[in-house]
Amino acid sequence: MSEENQATEAGTPQKKKKINRLSAEEIAKKIAAFEDAQHTKSVYYKHLVQRKREMEKSSL
């Protein structure tokens, strides 16, 4: 069996959508989910917050 088939059968999670391609609404939902779960030290959370700030600056 190839490695690709083994990975899909093992139930590995799908890759996350790139942060740059997320809408502002999607970013806000993900940030809220991290805060509810108290995972605010996560690197992914920090990247989401940074991207949110960048989007806010560019809309001014």
N, C-alpha and C positions, 0 to 999 in steps of 0.2 A: 504494500500500500504506500502511496506517496505521502509526503509530509503534510501536504495540504489537506488530504482526506482525513488524516489522523487528527489534525488540529480541529477540524469542524466536528468530528465525531466525539471528541473529548469535551465538547461544550465550552470552548474558550469564548470569552465575550467578544463582541464586535469592537472594532476600533472606534475611538471617539471622533466626532466630527471636529475638524480643525477650528480653533477658536476664531480665526480670522473670517471664517465663513458663517459664523453664528449671527443671528439677528440680535438686536438689543434686548428684545423680549426673551429670547432663548437664554441669553447670558444672565439676565435677571433671575430667571427660573432656576438655573443651575447654581447661582450664587446663593439663593434662598435655600435650596436643598442642602448645600454644604453647611450653611449657618445653622439650619435646623438639626443637622446631624453632628454639629460642633466639630467639624473637620476644617476649621479655618487655618490650620497650619499646613494644609496640603499645598503642594506646588501647583497643582492644577487650579485650585481655588485662587491662589495668588495671581496666576496668569489671567484668569477670568476677570478679576478685579482690575488688573492693569489694562486689559482690553476695554473694559467698560469705561474707564477714565479716558482712554484714547478716543473712543467713540464720542464721548461727551465734549471733548476739546474740539474735535473736528466739526461738530454740529454747530458750534458757536459762530 
